[in-house]
């Protein structure tokens, strides 16, 4: 299962997020079992699953608190700020 971006997760309803969390937790349990008996080929998959669960739980918490996150692309103003030139080192 490829990782999902937080912006994509924020578009999902709460029920879908909860279902995905439950499915990923089941997958993590299976991965732990495979690891314990020495059949796990892709060890990195356990860390990915934990991160996915954390990412989804964070978005779920944001929704519960009513927090609306603005992406960086939306937060930037239309005009770019002018930077001061750096002083040259001697």
Gaussian input, Z-matrix of N, CA and C with variables (Angstrom, degrees):
# hf/3-21g

backbone

0 1
 N
 C     1     B1
 C     2     B2     1     A1
 N     3     B3     2     A2     1     D1
 C     4     B4     3     A3     2     D2
 C     5     B5     4     A4     3     D3
 N     6     B6     5     A5     4     D4
 C     7     B7     6     A6     5     D5
 C     8     B8     7     A7     6     D6
 N     9     B9     8     A8     7     D7
 C    10    B10     9     A9     8     D8
 C    11    B11    10    A10     9     D9
 N    12    B12    11    A11    10    D10
 C    13    B13    12    A12    11    D11
 C    14    B14    13    A13    12    D12
 N    15    B15    14    A14    13    D13
 C    16    B16    15    A15    14    D14
 C    17    B17    16    A16    15    D15
 N    18    B18    17    A17    16    D16
 C    19    B19    18    A18    17    D17
 C    20    B20    19    A19    18    D18
 N    21    B21    20    A20    19    D19
 C    22    B22    21    A21    20    D20
 C    23    B23    22    A22    21    D21
 N    24    B24    23    A23    22    D22
 C    25    B25    24    A24    23    D23
 C    26    B26    25    A25    24    D24
 N    27    B27    26    A26    25    D25
 C    28    B28    27    A27    26    D26
 C    29    B29    28    A28    27    D27
 N    30    B30    29    A29    28    D28
 C    31    B31    30    A30    29    D29
 C    32    B32    31    A31    30    D30
 N    33    B33    32    A32    31    D31
 C    34    B34    33    A33    32    D32
 C    35    B35    34    A34    33    D33
 N    36    B36    35    A35    34    D34
 C    37    B37    36    A36    35    D35
 C    38    B38    37    A37    36    D36
 N    39    B39    38    A38    37    D37
 C    40    B40    39    A39    38    D38
 C    41    B41    40    A40    39    D39
 N    42    B42    41    A41    40    D40
 C    43    B43    42    A42    41    D41
 C    44    B44    43    A43    42    D42
 N    45    B45    44    A44    43    D43
 C    46    B46    45    A45    44    D44
 C    47    B47    46    A46    45    D45
 N    48    B48    47    A47    46    D46
 C    49    B49    48    A48    47    D47
 C    50    B50    49    A49    48    D48
 N    51    B51    50    A50    49    D49
 C    52    B52    51    A51    50    D50
 C    53    B53    52    A52    51    D51
 N    54    B54    53    A53    52    D52
 C    55    B55    54    A54    53    D53
 C    56    B56    55    A55    54    D54
 N    57    B57    56    A56    55    D55
 C    58    B58    57    A57    56    D56
 C    59    B59    58    A58    57    D57
 N    60    B60    59    A59    58    D58
 C    61    B61    60    A60    59    D59
 C    62    B62    61    A61    60    D60
 N    63    B63    62    A62    61    D61
 C    64    B64    63    A63    62    D62
 C    65    B65    64    A64    63    D63
 N    66    B66    65    A65    64    D64
 C    67    B67    66    A66    65    D65
 C    68    B68    67    A67    66    D66
 N    69    B69    68    A68    67    D67
 C    70    B70    69    A69    68    D68
 C    71    B71    70    A70    69    D69
 N    72    B72    71    A71    70    D70
 C    73    B73    72    A72    71    D71
 C    74    B74    73    A73    72    D72
 N    75    B75    74    A74    73    D73
 C    76    B76    75    A75    74    D74
 C    77    B77    76    A76    75    D75
 N    78    B78    77    A77    76    D76
 C    79    B79    78    A78    77    D77
 C    80    B80    79    A79    78    D78
 N    81    B81    80    A80    79    D79
 C    82    B82    81    A81    80    D80
 C    83    B83    82    A82    81    D81
 N    84    B84    83    A83    82    D82
 C    85    B85    84    A84    83    D83
 C    86    B86    85    A85    84    D84
 N    87    B87    86    A86    85    D85
 C    88    B88    87    A87    86    D86
 C    89    B89    88    A88    87    D87
 N    90    B90    89    A89    88    D88
 C    91    B91    90    A90    89    D89
 C    92    B92    91    A91    90    D90
 N    93    B93    92    A92    91    D91
 C    94    B94    93    A93    92    D92
 C    95    B95    94    A94    93    D93
 N    96    B96    95    A95    94    D94
 C    97    B97    96    A96    95    D95
 C    98    B98    97    A97    96    D96
 N    99    B99    98    A98    97    D97
 C   100   B100    99    A99    98    D98
 C   101   B101   100   A100    99    D99
 N   102   B102   101   A101   100   D100
 C   103   B103   102   A102   101   D101
 C   104   B104   103   A103   102   D102
 N   105   B105   104   A104   103   D103
 C   106   B106   105   A105   104   D104
 C   107   B107   106   A106   105   D105
 N   108   B108   107   A107   106   D106
 C   109   B109   108   A108   107   D107
 C   110   B110   109   A109   108   D108
 N   111   B111   110   A110   109   D109
 C   112   B112   111   A111   110   D110
 C   113   B113   112   A112   111   D111
 N   114   B114   113   A113   112   D112
 C   115   B115   114   A114   113   D113
 C   116   B116   115   A115   114   D114
 N   117   B117   116   A116   115   D115
 C   118   B118   117   A117   116   D116
 C   119   B119   118   A118   117   D117
 N   120   B120   119   A119   118   D118
 C   121   B121   120   A120   119   D119
 C   122   B122   121   A121   120   D120
 N   123   B123   122   A122   121   D121
 C   124   B124   123   A123   122   D122
 C   125   B125   124   A124   123   D123
 N   126   B126   125   A125   124   D124
 C   127   B127   126   A126   125   D125
 C   128   B128   127   A127   126   D126
 N   129   B129   128   A128   127   D127
 C   130   B130   129   A129   128   D128
 C   131   B131   130   A130   129   D129
 N   132   B132   131   A131   130   D130
 C   133   B133   132   A132   131   D131
 C   134   B134   133   A133   132   D132
 N   135   B135   134   A134   133   D133
 C   136   B136   135   A135   134   D134
 C   137   B137   136   A136   135   D135
 N   138   B138   137   A137   136   D136
 C   139   B139   138   A138   137   D137
 C   140   B140   139   A139   138   D138
 N   141   B141   140   A140   139   D139
 C   142   B142   141   A141   140   D140
 C   143   B143   142   A142   141   D141
 N   144   B144   143   A143   142   D142
 C   145   B145   144   A144   143   D143
 C   146   B146   145   A145   144   D144
 N   147   B147   146   A146   145   D145
 C   148   B148   147   A147   146   D146
 C   149   B149   148   A148   147   D147
 N   150   B150   149   A149   148   D148
 C   151   B151   150   A150   149   D149
 C   152   B152   151   A151   150   D150
 N   153   B153   152   A152   151   D151
 C   154   B154   153   A153   152   D152
 C   155   B155   154   A154   153   D153
 N   156   B156   155   A155   154   D154
 C   157   B157   156   A156   155   D155
 C   158   B158   157   A157   156   D156
 N   159   B159   158   A158   157   D157
 C   160   B160   159   A159   158   D158
 C   161   B161   160   A160   159   D159
 N   162   B162   161   A161   160   D160
 C   163   B163   162   A162   161   D161
 C   164   B164   163   A163   162   D162
 N   165   B165   164   A164   163   D163
 C   166   B166   165   A165   164   D164
 C   167   B167   166   A166   165   D165
 N   168   B168   167   A167   166   D166
 C   169   B169   168   A168   167   D167
 C   170   B170   169   A169   168   D168
 N   171   B171   170   A170   169   D169
 C   172   B172   171   A171   170   D170
 C   173   B173   172   A172   171   D171
 N   174   B174   173   A173   172   D172
 C   175   B175   174   A174   173   D173
 C   176   B176   175   A175   174   D174
 N   177   B177   176   A176   175   D175
 C   178   B178   177   A177   176   D176
 C   179   B179   178   A178   177   D177
 N   180   B180   179   A179   178   D178
 C   181   B181   180   A180   179   D179
 C   182   B182   181   A181   180   D180
 N   183   B183   182   A182   181   D181
 C   184   B184   183   A183   182   D182
 C   185   B185   184   A184   183   D183
 N   186   B186   185   A185   184   D184
 C   187   B187   186   A186   185   D185
 C   188   B188   187   A187   186   D186
 N   189   B189   188   A188   187   D187
 C   190   B190   189   A189   188   D188
 C   191   B191   190   A190   189   D189
 N   192   B192   191   A191   190   D190
 C   193   B193   192   A192   191   D191
 C   194   B194   193   A193   192   D192
 N   195   B195   194   A194   193   D193
 C   196   B196   195   A195   194   D194
 C   197   B197   196   A196   195   D195
 N   198   B198   197   A197   196   D196
 C   199   B199   198   A198   197   D197
 C   200   B200   199   A199   198   D198
 N   201   B201   200   A200   199   D199
 C   202   B202   201   A201   200   D200
 C   203   B203   202   A202   201   D201
 N   204   B204   203   A203   202   D202
 C   205   B205   204   A204   203   D203
 C   206   B206   205   A205   204   D204
 N   207   B207   206   A206   205   D205
 C   208   B208   207   A207   206   D206
 C   209   B209   208   A208   207   D207
 N   210   B210   209   A209   208   D208
 C   211   B211   210   A210   209   D209
 C   212   B212   211   A211   210   D210
 N   213   B213   212   A212   211   D211
 C   214   B214   213   A213   212   D212
 C   215   B215   214   A214   213   D213
 N   216   B216   215   A215   214   D214
 C   217   B217   216   A216   215   D215
 C   218   B218   217   A217   216   D216
 N   219   B219   218   A218   217   D217
 C   220   B220   219   A219   218   D218
 C   221   B221   220   A220   219   D219
 N   222   B222   221   A221   220   D220
 C   223   B223   222   A222   221   D221
 C   224   B224   223   A223   222   D222
 N   225   B225   224   A224   223   D223
 C   226   B226   225   A225   224   D224
 C   227   B227   226   A226   225   D225
 N   228   B228   227   A227   226   D226
 C   229   B229   228   A228   227   D227
 C   230   B230   229   A229   228   D228
 N   231   B231   230   A230   229   D229
 C   232   B232   231   A231   230   D230
 C   233   B233   232   A232   231   D231
 N   234   B234   233   A233   232   D232
 C   235   B235   234   A234   233   D233
 C   236   B236   235   A235   234   D234
 N   237   B237   236   A236   235   D235
 C   238   B238   237   A237   236   D236
 C   239   B239   238   A238   237   D237
 N   240   B240   239   A239   238   D238
 C   241   B241   240   A240   239   D239
 C   242   B242   241   A241   240   D240
 N   243   B243   242   A242   241   D241
 C   244   B244   243   A243   242   D242
 C   245   B245   244   A244   243   D243
 N   246   B246   245   A245   244   D244
 C   247   B247   246   A246   245   D245
 C   248   B248   247   A247   246   D246
 N   249   B249   248   A248   247   D247
 C   250   B250   249   A249   248   D248
 C   251   B251   250   A250   249   D249
 N   252   B252   251   A251   250   D250
 C   253   B253   252   A252   251   D251
 C   254   B254   253   A253   252   D252
 N   255   B255   254   A254   253   D253
 C   256   B256   255   A255   254   D254
 C   257   B257   256   A256   255   D255
 N   258   B258   257   A257   256   D256
 C   259   B259   258   A258   257   D257
 C   260   B260   259   A259   258   D258
 N   261   B261   260   A260   259   D259
 C   262   B262   261   A261   260   D260
 C   263   B263   262   A262   261   D261
 N   264   B264   263   A263   262   D262
 C   265   B265   264   A264   263   D263
 C   266   B266   265   A265   264   D264
 N   267   B267   266   A266   265   D265
 C   268   B268   267   A267   266   D266
 C   269   B269   268   A268   267   D267

   B1=1.4473
   B2=1.5249
   B3=1.3340
   B4=1.4588
   B5=1.5257
   B6=1.3198
   B7=1.4568
   B8=1.5177
   B9=1.3144
   B10=1.4498
   B11=1.5251
   B12=1.3074
   B13=1.4567
   B14=1.5304
   B15=1.3308
   B16=1.4629
   B17=1.5269
   B18=1.3303
   B19=1.4641
   B20=1.5292
   B21=1.3306
   B22=1.4572
   B23=1.5264
   B24=1.3356
   B25=1.4622
   B26=1.5275
   B27=1.3242
   B28=1.4646
   B29=1.5261
   B30=1.3080
   B31=1.4663
   B32=1.5290
   B33=1.3387
   B34=1.4614
   B35=1.5304
   B36=1.3401
   B37=1.4681
   B38=1.5321
   B39=1.3213
   B40=1.4612
   B41=1.5289
   B42=1.3132
   B43=1.4672
   B44=1.5328
   B45=1.3346
   B46=1.4653
   B47=1.5248
   B48=1.3358
   B49=1.4659
   B50=1.5259
   B51=1.3224
   B52=1.4589
   B53=1.5241
   B54=1.3288
   B55=1.4623
   B56=1.5277
   B57=1.3353
   B58=1.4643
   B59=1.5216
   B60=1.3384
   B61=1.4634
   B62=1.5197
   B63=1.3246
   B64=1.4588
   B65=1.5303
   B66=1.3377
   B67=1.4676
   B68=1.5273
   B69=1.3256
   B70=1.4626
   B71=1.5288
   B72=1.3322
   B73=1.4634
   B74=1.5228
   B75=1.3307
   B76=1.4678
   B77=1.5271
   B78=1.3351
   B79=1.4626
   B80=1.5313
   B81=1.3367
   B82=1.4638
   B83=1.5236
   B84=1.3299
   B85=1.4544
   B86=1.5329
   B87=1.3287
   B88=1.4594
   B89=1.5298
   B90=1.3251
   B91=1.4559
   B92=1.5253
   B93=1.3346
   B94=1.4675
   B95=1.5217
   B96=1.3291
   B97=1.4537
   B98=1.5256
   B99=1.3329
   B100=1.4688
   B101=1.5234
   B102=1.3289
   B103=1.4565
   B104=1.5233
   B105=1.3138
   B106=1.4632
   B107=1.5295
   B108=1.3347
   B109=1.4637
   B110=1.5250
   B111=1.3418
   B112=1.4533
   B113=1.5164
   B114=1.3200
   B115=1.4652
   B116=1.5223
   B117=1.3154
   B118=1.4639
   B119=1.5158
   B120=1.3411
   B121=1.4620
   B122=1.5248
   B123=1.3107
   B124=1.4692
   B125=1.5296
   B126=1.3248
   B127=1.4652
   B128=1.5228
   B129=1.3122
   B130=1.4581
   B131=1.5211
   B132=1.3061
   B133=1.4584
   B134=1.5345
   B135=1.3402
   B136=1.4710
   B137=1.5231
   B138=1.3077
   B139=1.4642
   B140=1.5296
   B141=1.3249
   B142=1.4637
   B143=1.5227
   B144=1.3076
   B145=1.4615
   B146=1.5260
   B147=1.3455
   B148=1.4680
   B149=1.5216
   B150=1.3320
   B151=1.4636
   B152=1.5240
   B153=1.3344
   B154=1.4605
   B155=1.5273
   B156=1.3337
   B157=1.4614
   B158=1.5242
   B159=1.3168
   B160=1.4660
   B161=1.5228
   B162=1.3187
   B163=1.4634
   B164=1.5286
   B165=1.3356
   B166=1.4632
   B167=1.5263
   B168=1.3289
   B169=1.4649
   B170=1.5320
   B171=1.3258
   B172=1.4575
   B173=1.5215
   B174=1.3254
   B175=1.4673
   B176=1.5272
   B177=1.3120
   B178=1.4584
   B179=1.5270
   B180=1.3269
   B181=1.4602
   B182=1.5213
   B183=1.3212
   B184=1.4625
   B185=1.5173
   B186=1.3254
   B187=1.4614
   B188=1.5246
   B189=1.3280
   B190=1.4608
   B191=1.5308
   B192=1.3322
   B193=1.4567
   B194=1.5245
   B195=1.3156
   B196=1.4584
   B197=1.5115
   B198=1.3112
   B199=1.4654
   B200=1.5203
   B201=1.3265
   B202=1.4629
   B203=1.5196
   B204=1.3150
   B205=1.4574
   B206=1.5212
   B207=1.3212
   B208=1.4580
   B209=1.5136
   B210=1.3178
   B211=1.4568
   B212=1.5222
   B213=1.3217
   B214=1.4603
   B215=1.5167
   B216=1.3106
   B217=1.4592
   B218=1.5194
   B219=1.3247
   B220=1.4590
   B221=1.5237
   B222=1.3253
   B223=1.4514
   B224=1.5309
   B225=1.3213
   B226=1.4653
   B227=1.5254
   B228=1.3223
   B229=1.4617
   B230=1.5298
   B231=1.3053
   B232=1.4600
   B233=1.5246
   B234=1.3326
   B235=1.4627
   B236=1.5220
   B237=1.3077
   B238=1.4594
   B239=1.5233
   B240=1.3049
   B241=1.4596
   B242=1.5230
   B243=1.3251
   B244=1.4467
   B245=1.5225
   B246=1.3139
   B247=1.4596
   B248=1.5157
   B249=1.3251
   B250=1.4538
   B251=1.5199
   B252=1.3353
   B253=1.4622
   B254=1.5206
   B255=1.3256
   B256=1.4593
   B257=1.5196
   B258=1.3097
   B259=1.4630
   B260=1.5279
   B261=1.3101
   B262=1.4515
   B263=1.5117
   B264=1.3348
   B265=1.4548
   B266=1.5139
   B267=1.3135
   B268=1.4742
   B269=1.4850
   A1=108.54
   A2=117.95
   A3=119.73
   A4=110.96
   A5=115.46
   A6=119.20
   A7=109.95
   A8=115.18
   A9=122.10
   A10=108.58
   A11=116.01
   A12=120.52
   A13=110.06
   A14=117.37
   A15=119.99
   A16=112.81
   A17=117.57
   A18=119.94
   A19=111.01
   A20=116.68
   A21=120.44
   A22=110.61
   A23=116.79
   A24=120.71
   A25=111.33
   A26=116.80
   A27=119.98
   A28=112.39
   A29=117.09
   A30=121.32
   A31=112.20
   A32=116.91
   A33=121.45
   A34=111.18
   A35=116.90
   A36=119.65
   A37=110.70
   A38=115.90
   A39=121.74
   A40=111.09
   A41=117.56
   A42=120.71
   A43=111.43
   A44=116.95
   A45=120.88
   A46=110.43
   A47=117.02
   A48=120.37
   A49=110.62
   A50=116.79
   A51=120.46
   A52=111.22
   A53=116.75
   A54=120.97
   A55=110.18
   A56=116.73
   A57=120.38
   A58=111.48
   A59=116.91
   A60=120.71
   A61=109.63
   A62=116.24
   A63=121.26
   A64=110.78
   A65=117.16
   A66=120.88
   A67=111.71
   A68=116.54
   A69=120.34
   A70=110.96
   A71=116.96
   A72=119.76
   A73=110.62
   A74=116.79
   A75=120.00
   A76=110.40
   A77=115.52
   A78=119.99
   A79=110.25
   A80=116.61
   A81=120.86
   A82=110.84
   A83=117.01
   A84=120.53
   A85=110.56
   A86=116.32
   A87=120.70
   A88=111.32
   A89=116.46
   A90=120.41
   A91=111.11
   A92=116.41
   A93=120.26
   A94=110.58
   A95=116.08
   A96=119.99
   A97=110.52
   A98=116.19
   A99=120.01
   A100=110.72
   A101=116.51
   A102=120.69
   A103=111.17
   A104=115.82
   A105=119.25
   A106=112.59
   A107=117.34
   A108=119.45
   A109=112.18
   A110=116.10
   A111=120.62
   A112=115.19
   A113=118.55
   A114=121.24
   A115=113.53
   A116=117.92
   A117=120.76
   A118=109.67
   A119=116.18
   A120=121.23
   A121=112.01
   A122=116.40
   A123=121.14
   A124=109.35
   A125=115.48
   A126=120.89
   A127=112.68
   A128=117.53
   A129=121.28
   A130=112.24
   A131=117.00
   A132=121.24
   A133=111.77
   A134=117.15
   A135=120.20
   A136=110.96
   A137=116.92
   A138=120.73
   A139=110.43
   A140=116.75
   A141=119.98
   A142=111.06
   A143=116.93
   A144=121.16
   A145=110.58
   A146=116.93
   A147=119.71
   A148=111.23
   A149=116.68
   A150=120.57
   A151=111.13
   A152=116.96
   A153=120.52
   A154=110.83
   A155=116.27
   A156=120.23
   A157=109.84
   A158=117.23
   A159=121.37
   A160=110.98
   A161=116.84
   A162=121.33
   A163=110.92
   A164=116.05
   A165=120.09
   A166=111.16
   A167=117.10
   A168=120.30
   A169=110.60
   A170=117.00
   A171=120.96
   A172=110.41
   A173=116.72
   A174=120.96
   A175=109.70
   A176=117.65
   A177=121.71
   A178=110.39
   A179=116.75
   A180=121.29
   A181=112.16
   A182=116.79
   A183=120.83
   A184=110.23
   A185=116.19
   A186=120.33
   A187=111.04
   A188=117.34
   A189=121.38
   A190=111.22
   A191=116.55
   A192=121.17
   A193=112.81
   A194=116.09
   A195=119.89
   A196=112.95
   A197=117.11
   A198=121.65
   A199=108.50
   A200=115.29
   A201=119.47
   A202=107.88
   A203=116.13
   A204=122.13
   A205=108.48
   A206=115.62
   A207=121.27
   A208=107.74
   A209=117.09
   A210=119.80
   A211=110.03
   A212=116.05
   A213=120.36
   A214=111.60
   A215=118.10
   A216=121.35
   A217=110.72
   A218=117.43
   A219=121.10
   A220=111.56
   A221=118.10
   A222=122.41
   A223=112.64
   A224=117.53
   A225=120.50
   A226=110.65
   A227=116.43
   A228=119.16
   A229=110.63
   A230=116.19
   A231=121.11
   A232=111.93
   A233=117.15
   A234=119.46
   A235=109.67
   A236=115.29
   A237=120.13
   A238=109.74
   A239=115.81
   A240=120.93
   A241=109.18
   A242=115.55
   A243=120.77
   A244=108.24
   A245=116.30
   A246=120.74
   A247=110.14
   A248=115.04
   A249=120.60
   A250=108.17
   A251=118.19
   A252=119.83
   A253=110.43
   A254=115.54
   A255=120.91
   A256=110.24
   A257=115.00
   A258=120.18
   A259=107.61
   A260=116.48
   A261=120.53
   A262=110.20
   A263=114.41
   A264=119.49
   A265=109.43
   A266=115.66
   A267=120.81
   A268=111.95
   D1=120.61
   D2=179.97
   D3=-72.61
   D4=154.09
   D5=-179.40
   D6=-70.85
   D7=148.28
   D8=-178.75
   D9=-108.51
   D10=137.43
   D11=179.67
   D12=-72.24
   D13=148.17
   D14=178.75
   D15=-58.68
   D16=-34.18
   D17=179.23
   D18=-63.70
   D19=-34.63
   D20=177.53
   D21=-73.54
   D22=-36.44
   D23=179.20
   D24=-66.76
   D25=-34.21
   D26=-178.57
   D27=-66.71
   D28=-21.20
   D29=179.62
   D30=-79.36
   D31=-17.53
   D32=-176.10
   D33=-80.83
   D34=150.17
   D35=174.49
   D36=-71.92
   D37=161.80
   D38=-177.09
   D39=-59.11
   D40=-41.12
   D41=-178.03
   D42=-62.13
   D43=-38.83
   D44=178.64
   D45=-68.40
   D46=-39.44
   D47=177.65
   D48=-62.12
   D49=-44.55
   D50=179.83
   D51=-62.59
   D52=-39.30
   D53=178.88
   D54=-64.99
   D55=-42.73
   D56=179.77
   D57=-65.53
   D58=-38.59
   D59=177.59
   D60=-61.99
   D61=-46.02
   D62=-179.90
   D63=-61.07
   D64=-44.48
   D65=179.59
   D66=-63.79
   D67=-41.47
   D68=-178.98
   D69=-68.86
   D70=-35.28
   D71=176.47
   D72=-64.96
   D73=-38.82
   D74=176.67
   D75=-63.76
   D76=-42.31
   D77=178.56
   D78=-61.89
   D79=-42.62
   D80=179.27
   D81=-62.24
   D82=-39.68
   D83=178.08
   D84=-62.08
   D85=-42.88
   D86=178.29
   D87=-64.57
   D88=-39.33
   D89=178.25
   D90=-64.44
   D91=-40.40
   D92=177.91
   D93=-63.26
   D94=-40.41
   D95=178.88
   D96=-63.89
   D97=-45.51
   D98=178.72
   D99=-60.92
   D100=-38.74
   D101=179.97
   D102=-65.46
   D103=-39.62
   D104=-176.91
   D105=-68.14
   D106=-28.92
   D107=179.05
   D108=-98.79
   D109=4.04
   D110=174.03
   D111=80.75
   D112=22.70
   D113=-179.90
   D114=-105.46
   D115=3.26
   D116=-176.87
   D117=-82.69
   D118=118.13
   D119=-179.95
   D120=-86.85
   D121=-38.58
   D122=-175.90
   D123=-107.38
   D124=88.31
   D125=-176.94
   D126=-62.92
   D127=-30.63
   D128=-178.31
   D129=-65.77
   D130=-18.54
   D131=-176.59
   D132=-65.21
   D133=-30.65
   D134=177.79
   D135=-64.97
   D136=-44.89
   D137=179.15
   D138=-65.53
   D139=-39.22
   D140=178.00
   D141=-62.02
   D142=-42.80
   D143=-179.53
   D144=-63.75
   D145=-42.42
   D146=177.95
   D147=-62.19
   D148=-41.62
   D149=179.40
   D150=-65.80
   D151=-39.99
   D152=178.57
   D153=-62.15
   D154=-42.65
   D155=178.51
   D156=-62.25
   D157=-45.42
   D158=179.78
   D159=-62.26
   D160=-41.62
   D161=179.19
   D162=-61.93
   D163=-44.97
   D164=-179.02
   D165=-69.06
   D166=-37.54
   D167=178.81
   D168=-66.87
   D169=-35.19
   D170=177.37
   D171=-63.71
   D172=-46.61
   D173=179.38
   D174=-64.40
   D175=-39.75
   D176=178.42
   D177=-62.80
   D178=-41.01
   D179=176.69
   D180=-64.60
   D181=-39.39
   D182=176.85
   D183=-61.03
   D184=-43.34
   D185=179.82
   D186=-65.21
   D187=-39.63
   D188=-179.81
   D189=-64.93
   D190=-36.28
   D191=-179.51
   D192=-85.67
   D193=-9.17
   D194=-179.69
   D195=77.52
   D196=24.97
   D197=-179.83
   D198=-84.64
   D199=129.22
   D200=176.29
   D201=-108.81
   D202=118.67
   D203=-176.56
   D204=-93.77
   D205=130.21
   D206=177.55
   D207=-99.26
   D208=128.71
   D209=179.81
   D210=-68.34
   D211=161.08
   D212=-177.77
   D213=-64.22
   D214=-34.19
   D215=-179.80
   D216=-64.82
   D217=-35.79
   D218=-179.87
   D219=-79.19
   D220=-27.42
   D221=-175.47
   D222=-78.20
   D223=-22.75
   D224=-177.56
   D225=-72.20
   D226=140.01
   D227=175.37
   D228=-72.54
   D229=161.42
   D230=-176.86
   D231=-64.97
   D232=-38.41
   D233=179.50
   D234=-96.03
   D235=144.23
   D236=179.64
   D237=-83.87
   D238=144.16
   D239=177.90
   D240=-72.92
   D241=144.06
   D242=179.60
   D243=-85.92
   D244=126.57
   D245=179.49
   D246=-89.78
   D247=146.32
   D248=177.51
   D249=-75.79
   D250=140.80
   D251=177.16
   D252=-67.90
   D253=144.67
   D254=179.61
   D255=-77.67
   D256=148.04
   D257=175.93
   D258=-76.69
   D259=137.23
   D260=-179.69
   D261=-76.34
   D262=140.45
   D263=178.56
   D264=-81.59
   D265=141.44
   D266=-178.18
   D267=-83.26

